[in-house]
Amino acid sequence: MEDLDNKQLTVTIAGRPYPLKIKANDEPVIRQIVKEVNEKVNKFQLTYPNREKQDCLAMALLAYAVDLHKASSQQSASSPEVSEKLSRIQSLLDEAAS
């Protein structure tokens, strides 16, 4: 049944085709991400017209990596607070059950 959920998809990033095997329900998200990546690469190409497309692709990747790192840092910074609240809820549930 897993094969029924999988799908072959070829996306084009920075002018190059990349064949992918994906879950069928992931297709809209992947297409949106591909669109955003291509827009970011095009933006870098306009900003740095003397750079090769590969350089612009690398800069787009770096920009996404920085955004991901910032998001994960912010999430882990709030994580102790969330863990404490979950522990308090668990304690209250334990007390209510006894």
Long-range contacts (C-beta under 8 A, 24 or more apart in sequence): 12-38, 13-37, 13-38, 13-41, 13-57, 14-38, 14-41, 14-53, 14-54, 14-56, 14-57, 15-53, 37-64, 40-64
